[in-house]
Amino acid sequence: MNSFSKYLFPENIFLNLCSSNKMQAFAKISEELERQHQIGRSLIFDGLNQREQLGSTGLGQGVAIPHAQIKGLDHPIAAFARFDSPISFDSPDKIPVSEMFIFLVPYNASIEHLQMLADVTEMLCDDRFRTQLRKASELRAVRQLFEDWTGAIG
């Protein structure tokens, strides 16, 4: 199992998320993660926002990877969001974001967050995986794609 799917629980997959901009997306995701994991939404929102102020986490091709270190968190948390309509994200290619891979890691985390970032980046380089992910319309199918991904697809 790859490091991203290891921490991606079904309740952290948000399909057809309605949001008109990046900050609203962060707020909605923070609210959901607070509800699921009892982490203060302001800690999540502030962490994502602070990281985003350093530079956009929009990679291009409609994908962003916002991430943050969260004080008091004792294990990483991964989430995936797909928007009902793409949102502007200051991506290098100026293409609005339709899919977001989110991860939260403990403050002063070890290299775990770097491995998560590397795994997600490798997933996104896999054209077949990206196509299957975009076509998957049910939560279970999305979760299964992440679980099954080993770098050998495509």
Secondary structure as UniProt FT lines:
FT   HELIX           3..6
FT   STRAND          8..17
FT   HELIX           22..37
FT   HELIX           41..54
FT   STRAND          58..60
FT   TURN            61..62
FT   STRAND          63..64
FT   STRAND          67..70
FT   TURN            71..72
FT   STRAND          77..87
FT   TURN            92..93
FT   STRAND          97..106
FT   TURN            107..108
FT   HELIX           112..125
FT   HELIX           127..135
FT   HELIX           139..148
//
